[in-house]
């Protein structure tokens, strides 16, 4: 069935189709309509889930960790300040190996207050042990929630499905909603090995001395490495079931490309149009969209970057005191390679300033005039 | 699940070790009373059975036992020394100063 959905509701439908059993959220700005629709679905009985209203995002995540530890499927959504407040619990969810799935609408952090898009909120949670996926349209948002449960529950690691504020969250698009019984077949109920269960009591997350803690952290990393394979597998299987295939990255016209634009989320979909425009002018440009950011698909990136003459990473985020965060990661992946192109890092669109096709063409023109990167940040669109 | 043993558990293979920290036994086996340096002792001559110590105990180591006094049903606080860590909150909070402290021997 096709429906016109905004990105927020694409998340809600993704959680509903996945038959989330416990949903917990704090329903005040920067929250969006994601959980509002889910609360209505719970109230009407359309979705058989327990909806927990809590006093903060920290508690929302805490309650889901508890619920997930009992072996049920859990969901929440948040943004910017809300995600920042969850920070401690994000580490807990990953360390307790609870496969919570969360939608995060990328909104710029305060001060000053903003509700517009920027990736710093989710990228600040880079090292918490959560898997992160940046979607480019509302269809992908819905599809990715279902895939995220499949990957997260197979590996017992939490996952975040991330979308741009307004550009996706409050923009309506046609979304194909998969049949419930097909989703049920694709995504069977979650089974947990050691559960919170009064009939078989265990203590969870207790004091762990240096003789075991190290190995538990090693296991998270090993699982992240497995997740690289799992996301590809599940994305392919999703394609077999529903006709839309996904992977760790998406490429567009890269086979003969000399210049490569690297980006994520909705900026990457704008860049796809720019690739077509520049190709009309005879420029050999391609696009690499990084879909899964954690685990970071270094191998894929090496494979693609090794065959181009120039890579331009466009970031809608900034690692203060350093540079764009995707840029840092791409550079790090390439550093030990024998053959690596010069990599240019552009920071633009912070605080939700529009990044149009014209801007990306401008970035391309500016960068191709340079012989090599002279600084770690090439600013685009600064008005002072 | 492994059987209760006093021996240290050593995981020989990566697969044997659970992905997260989980005790193989319930808290029935994980007694925390040995952590205590100071032992709270309730002086029942002063105790008014107000149950404030029971409310404040963060370890749930104070239980209320049903008793009868002068024909009236009352709930008497009793400390479970197998779990009491000796944090001192009960003697700090007791409004009747009915909880004394004793240093644990050794």
Interface residues (C-beta under 8 A of the other chain):
Chain A: X95 X96 X97 X156 X193 X194 X200 X201 X202 X203 X204 X205 X206 X208 X212 X215 X216 X219 X222 X223
Chain B: X1 X11 X14 X17 X18 X19 X20 X21 X22 X23 X24 X25 X26 X27 X28 X30
